Amino acid sequence: MAKRPTPKKRRAKSSGRAQHSEYQKKQIRRLENRANSPYAVKAESKSTKSKTAKTITRVKA
């Protein structure tokens, strides 16, 4: 007769949610640390004029 497998502990249903929230906490901490770093460069503001100038590839005559 075959041996029965050892019973495993049931995993909580919310473990995936907990893992995700832990991941998000780490990401937020990482980004904040990066932004507060003395070597961090301030992000330049994206004005709409500069955006449109980049998107225009040809001018109709």
MODELLER restraints for C-alpha pairs under 7 A, 6 or more apart:
rsr = mdl.restraints
at = mdl.atoms
rsr.add(forms.Gaussian(group=physical.xy_distance, feature=features.Distance(at['CA:34:A'], at['CA:40:A']), mean=6.54, stdev=0.5))
